[in-house]
Amino acid sequence: MKTKIDVYLFGDSIIENSAYVKDNHDVSNLIHSKLKTPSRLSNFDIEVCHHATDGALTADIRDQVRRAKLHGLRRGATSIAVFTGGGNDALGSLDYLKHRQKNFDISTPEFLDDWRYWTNVYNELLEELIYDFHYTMPCSIYNEIPTFDVIRRPPRSTLFPYTTLFRLYNDYIIQKAIKLELTYCDIRTVMESPTDYASVSPIEPSETGGDWIAELIVQHIDILLTNKIRSSRPYQSKKNVLTFSSHHDIINSSVSNP
């Protein structure tokens, strides 16, 4: 009898990018199709439960988790919660700085208040996920977005560009995952090219970028289930993505960019 595995997808448009790509090419559907491939994870009975929403803030993800629990978790299944959070919160801070019409200063009381609020919400989200699910897998946000700076960068921000703001959020996300010994996906390493972002929106994954993200998440799920541990894992470069043999032995293979 196969082991039941339920993969819950929570978060924002990094996972729910269906409005920006062709039908069935969004990240959640790609994750589903990759997990259902007969040659992968064939020893498991896997169901994918999609709860991510475009534009979600970290506080909204807590609502997604609660709705998933209200629907009920499958009895006897091992649950894995994968989530992306923090990107829209960072964008909100960026918009605030843009309206201030001055250089970004992280010592301002307004930003510090926002930062404390976000870290508190993020911590509460992690605590809830860890308590209610067998495994929790946070994902990072982007570090840099090609063409984005000409659209959204605050005026006179050369001393503190938007990339530094994103790194601030990413540092917190990754440090929390390492401290809590969680498997995490560092999507910064696969979103490297302008073609990884949708042509209709510079901050959403394209079909190509979405495929990289889905592949990275599925590989980490494979690692998690194969080793049955909750541990931090180093990120995988697009140029040296992990693949797996039929016996789930981890091997390195060179993967070229399509």
C-alpha positions as CSV (number, residue, x, y, z in Angstrom):
1,M,0.0,0.0,0.0
2,K,1.4,3.4,-1.0
3,T,2.0,6.1,1.6
4,K,-0.4,8.9,1.4
5,I,1.2,12.3,0.9
6,D,-0.8,15.6,0.7
7,V,1.1,18.6,-0.6
8,Y,-0.5,21.9,0.3
9,L,0.5,25.0,-1.7
10,F,0.0,28.3,0.1
11,G,1.2,31.8,-0.9
12,D,1.1,34.4,-3.6
13,S,1.6,34.7,-7.4
14,I,5.0,32.9,-7.2
15,I,2.8,29.8,-7.0
16,E,-0.6,31.2,-8.3
17,N,0.6,32.8,-11.6
18,S,-2.2,31.4,-13.8
19,A,-3.2,34.9,-14.9
20,Y,0.2,35.5,-16.5
21,V,0.8,32.3,-18.4
22,K,-1.0,29.9,-20.8
23,D,-3.6,27.5,-19.4
24,N,-2.2,24.8,-17.2
25,H,1.3,26.3,-17.2
26,D,1.0,27.9,-13.8
27,V,3.4,26.8,-11.0
28,S,0.8,24.9,-9.1
29,N,-0.3,22.8,-12.1
30,L,3.4,22.2,-13.0
31,I,4.0,21.0,-9.5
32,H,1.0,18.7,-9.7
33,S,2.0,17.2,-13.1
34,K,5.6,16.7,-12.0
35,L,4.6,15.0,-8.8
36,K,2.2,12.8,-10.7
37,T,4.8,11.7,-13.3
38,P,5.0,7.8,-13.0
39,S,8.8,7.8,-12.8
40,R,8.9,10.1,-9.9
41,L,7.9,9.4,-6.3
42,S,6.0,6.3,-7.5
43,N,6.0,4.8,-4.0
44,F,3.7,7.5,-2.8
45,D,0.0,8.3,-3.2
46,I,0.3,12.1,-3.7
47,E,-2.5,14.7,-3.7
48,V,-1.8,18.4,-4.4
49,C,-4.1,20.9,-2.6
50,H,-3.9,24.4,-4.0
51,H,-4.7,27.4,-1.8
52,A,-2.3,30.1,-3.0
53,T,-3.8,33.4,-4.3
54,D,-2.4,36.1,-6.5
55,G,-1.5,39.2,-4.5
56,A,-1.5,37.5,-1.1
57,L,0.3,39.2,1.8
58,T,1.8,37.0,4.6
59,A,-1.3,37.7,6.7
60,D,-3.5,36.4,3.9
61,I,-1.6,33.1,3.9
62,R,-2.6,32.5,7.4
63,D,-6.2,32.7,6.2
64,Q,-5.4,30.2,3.4
65,V,-4.0,27.8,6.0
66,R,-7.1,28.1,8.2
67,R,-9.4,27.5,5.2
68,A,-7.4,24.4,4.3
69,K,-7.8,23.1,7.9
70,L,-11.6,23.9,7.8
71,H,-11.9,21.6,4.7
72,G,-10.1,18.9,6.7
73,L,-6.7,17.3,6.2
74,R,-6.8,13.8,4.7
75,R,-6.9,11.1,7.4
76,G,-3.7,9.0,7.5
77,A,-1.8,11.2,5.0
78,T,1.6,12.8,5.6
79,S,1.1,16.6,5.0
80,I,3.6,18.9,3.5
81,A,3.0,22.6,3.5
82,V,4.9,24.6,0.8
83,F,4.5,28.3,0.9
84,T,5.8,31.5,-0.6
85,G,5.4,34.7,1.4
86,G,6.9,38.1,1.9
87,G,7.1,39.3,-1.7
88,N,4.0,41.4,-1.6
89,D,4.8,42.7,1.8
90,A,8.2,43.9,0.5
91,L,6.5,45.5,-2.5
92,G,4.2,47.3,-0.1
93,S,7.2,48.8,1.7
94,L,8.7,49.7,-1.7
95,D,5.5,51.6,-2.6
96,Y,5.6,53.4,0.7
97,L,9.2,54.5,0.0
98,K,8.3,55.7,-3.4
99,H,5.6,58.0,-2.1
100,R,8.0,59.4,0.5
101,Q,10.0,60.8,-2.4
102,K,13.3,60.3,-0.5
103,N,16.1,57.8,0.0
104,F,15.2,54.7,1.8
105,D,16.2,54.7,5.5
106,I,15.4,51.5,7.4
107,S,15.8,53.4,10.7
108,T,12.6,55.4,10.1
109,P,9.9,54.5,12.7
110,E,7.4,53.9,10.0
111,F,9.5,51.2,8.3
112,L,10.5,49.6,11.6
113,D,6.9,49.3,12.6
114,D,6.1,47.6,9.3
115,W,9.1,45.3,9.6
116,R,8.1,44.3,13.2
117,Y,4.6,43.6,12.1
118,W,5.7,41.5,9.1
119,T,8.2,39.4,11.1
120,N,5.6,38.8,13.8
121,V,3.0,37.6,11.2
122,Y,5.6,35.5,9.5
123,N,6.6,33.9,12.8
124,E,3.0,33.1,13.7
125,L,2.5,31.6,10.2
126,L,5.5,29.3,10.6
127,E,4.4,28.3,14.1
128,E,0.9,27.4,12.8
129,L,2.2,25.4,9.9
130,I,4.8,23.5,11.9
131,Y,2.1,22.6,14.5
132,D,-0.6,21.5,12.0
133,F,1.5,19.9,9.2
134,H,4.1,17.1,9.3
135,Y,6.5,19.1,7.2
136,T,6.8,22.8,6.4
137,M,8.8,24.1,3.4
138,P,9.2,27.9,3.0
139,C,10.4,29.4,-0.2
140,S,12.4,32.6,-0.6
141,I,11.3,35.5,-2.7
142,Y,13.2,37.1,-5.6
143,N,16.4,39.1,-5.1
144,E,16.4,40.9,-8.5
145,I,13.8,41.3,-11.2
146,P,15.0,42.3,-14.7
147,T,13.3,45.6,-15.9
148,F,11.6,46.0,-12.6
149,D,13.8,48.9,-11.3
150,V,12.7,51.3,-14.1
151,I,9.1,50.8,-13.1
152,R,9.0,50.6,-9.3
153,R,12.4,51.8,-7.9
154,P,11.9,54.7,-5.4
155,P,13.4,58.1,-6.5
156,R,17.0,58.8,-5.6
157,S,17.4,55.3,-4.2
158,T,20.9,54.7,-5.5
159,L,22.2,54.2,-1.9
160,F,19.5,51.6,-1.1
161,P,18.1,50.0,-4.3
162,Y,15.0,47.8,-4.2
163,T,17.2,44.7,-4.4
164,T,18.5,45.4,-0.9
165,L,15.0,45.6,0.4
166,F,14.2,42.2,-1.1
167,R,17.4,40.8,0.4
168,L,16.4,42.0,3.8
169,Y,13.2,39.9,3.6
170,N,15.1,36.9,2.1
171,D,17.7,36.9,4.8
172,Y,14.9,36.7,7.4
173,I,13.1,33.9,5.5
174,I,16.2,31.8,5.1
175,Q,17.6,32.4,8.6
176,K,14.3,31.3,10.1
177,A,14.3,28.1,8.0
178,I,17.8,27.2,9.0
179,K,17.2,28.0,12.7
180,L,14.0,25.8,12.7
181,E,15.8,23.1,10.6
182,L,13.2,23.3,7.8
183,T,13.8,22.1,4.2
184,Y,13.5,25.3,2.2
185,C,13.5,26.3,-1.5
186,D,15.7,29.2,-2.5
187,I,14.1,30.3,-5.7
188,R,16.5,33.2,-6.1
189,T,18.9,30.7,-7.8
190,V,16.5,29.7,-10.6
191,M,15.0,33.1,-11.4
192,E,18.0,34.5,-13.2
193,S,17.0,35.5,-16.7
194,P,14.5,38.1,-18.1
195,T,12.7,35.1,-19.8
196,D,12.0,33.7,-16.3
197,Y,9.5,36.5,-15.8
198,A,6.2,37.0,-17.5
199,S,6.1,39.5,-20.4
200,V,2.7,40.9,-19.2
201,S,4.1,41.5,-15.7
202,P,7.7,41.9,-14.6
203,I,7.2,40.5,-11.1
204,E,5.4,37.2,-12.0
205,P,7.0,33.9,-13.2
206,S,6.8,33.1,-16.8
207,E,6.1,29.6,-18.2
208,T,9.9,29.1,-18.2
209,G,10.5,30.6,-14.7
210,G,7.5,28.7,-13.3
211,D,8.9,25.5,-14.6
212,W,12.1,26.1,-12.8
213,I,10.3,27.0,-9.6
214,A,8.1,23.9,-9.8
215,E,11.0,21.6,-10.5
216,L,13.0,23.0,-7.5
217,I,10.0,22.5,-5.2
218,V,9.4,19.0,-6.4
219,Q,13.0,18.1,-6.0
220,H,13.0,19.3,-2.5
221,I,9.8,17.3,-1.8
222,D,11.6,14.3,-3.2
223,I,14.6,14.9,-0.9
224,L,12.2,15.4,2.1
225,L,10.3,12.2,1.5
226,T,13.3,10.1,0.5
227,N,15.3,11.0,3.6
228,K,12.3,11.5,5.9
229,I,14.0,14.3,7.7
230,R,13.4,18.0,8.4
231,S,16.6,19.7,7.7
232,S,17.9,22.7,5.8
233,R,19.2,22.1,2.4
234,P,21.6,24.3,0.3
235,Y,20.0,25.9,-2.7
236,Q,20.5,24.3,-6.1
237,S,21.8,26.3,-9.0
238,K,19.9,26.1,-12.3
239,K,23.2,25.0,-13.9
240,N,23.5,22.0,-11.5
241,V,19.9,21.0,-10.6
242,L,19.4,17.9,-8.5
243,T,17.8,15.0,-10.2
244,F,17.0,11.5,-8.9
245,S,17.4,8.0,-10.1
246,S,14.6,5.5,-10.0
247,H,15.9,4.4,-6.6
248,H,15.8,8.0,-5.4
249,D,19.5,8.3,-5.2
250,I,20.6,11.9,-5.4
251,I,22.8,12.6,-8.4
252,N,24.1,15.8,-10.0
253,S,23.4,16.5,-13.6
254,S,24.0,19.5,-15.7
255,V,20.7,21.1,-16.9
256,S,20.8,23.7,-19.7
257,N,18.5,26.6,-19.8
258,P,15.7,26.0,-22.3
